[in-house]
């Protein structure tokens, strides 16, 4: 049979276990609004019964009695599979958010359809040449041609500058994101060190693990990675290849770098000199967006180069009011003062296109006439201006056999489709991530109603265990002071 004081230990264990539950509940309530906090729960288990089965156990056979309860651990309520899902989908959300943001900026650059976009300016440009073909000697009409051409050229210049500014912004954003990745990596490594020491002491650093998981959640939006757990409680964060892509290995960190590959118009990411494959997250989205903007820049340069080339070739075949010929319409003067013609081979044509300064100074130099006879000048001839106006409907091989207007409309239409797709994907991913986070909150989040119920449950159990000690004390008092006493 158990000893006289046997029940005290059982009740004491009950009080200690319920007290630990109360403390954990208090911790949960205090962190109900703490970002990244995971709800904790005390794991209770019955202690081994008495006596332990043996040949010479006290009291003989046929009975065992429980010895109470013990709190084995305070565990975090976390679903690791759900964490992996959330981080993967959060990375996709970050990717599409960056692409959407960039494409919306590109849409603003072209501003189509509108009354002030390039499409409208091009229509006005062709209409001016059409009008000149009817009134070749009119100085106001010639001035209108120059002014509409100037407006179109400046619009091309401005669009090019805005697109390159967007690329510069992407470059800076990637640099900032890389710095953020390295900062998060260092914080994870520092937490690894603290967690490792606490685990070695036999304790469970739940709150530090919460902080580390929160950093991993933030990292997942920027770049895709995998993690492995180490026996000492630390983790390894791997970008790409497991052998060369260890961003964090225990307390060791390798810095991520990003370098622009100008030939392929993309950024290359590396760890310790080894290239890594980034396939999700904001960095992937920014890299993809950079290439997309480069494509639209190429389209713009192709359009401008071929437009300038076609107009120049036709303009040089005509004659101005003084009989001069072989004068390019779109050209600029270099630092030496030499006239440089803009054609389809001009690099960055959209950035430098402008009307020939000589024509701007003297509109009579517009070659509107198709023929010239010094003895019988035909100043009213506008046949060459008509041929230039007719270029509007000419299909060009370098523009995929499309006209200038259609080529521009085609790639701006694609821009609209791409931007709409990015918006749709961003919305869908946002809904999906919200649903997954709601599932996570139902498991890991703190519910004040549940915690209040747990608090009352632990409180009542604690009070009952305390009452048990009072009862046992009363029983012992009777045994010690009441038995054998006679009146």
Secondary structure, 3 states (H helix, E strand, C coil): CCCCCHHHHHHHHHHHHHHHHHHHHHHHHHCCCCCCCCCEEEEEEECCCECCCCCCCCCCCCCCECCCEEEEEEEECCCHHHHHHHHHHHHHHHHHHHHHHHHHHHHHHHCCCCCCCHHHHHHHHHHHHHHHHHCCCCHHHHHHHHHHHHHHHHHHHHHHHHHHHHHHHHHHHHHHHHHHHHHHHHHHHHHHHHHHHHHHCCCCCHHHHHHHHHHHHHHHHHCCCEEEECCCCCEEEECCCCCCCEEEECCEECCEEEEEECCCCEEEEEECCEEECCCCHHHHHHHHHHHHHHHHHHHHHHHHHHHHHHHHHHHCCCECCCCCECCCCEEEECCCCCEEECCCCCCCHHHHCCECHHHHHCHHHCCCECCCCCCCCCCCCCHHHHHHHHHHHCCEHHHCCECHHHHHHHHHHHHHHHHHHHHHHHHHHHHHHHHHHHHHHHHHCCCHHHHHHHHHHHHHHHHHHHHHHHHHHHHHHHHHHHCCCCC
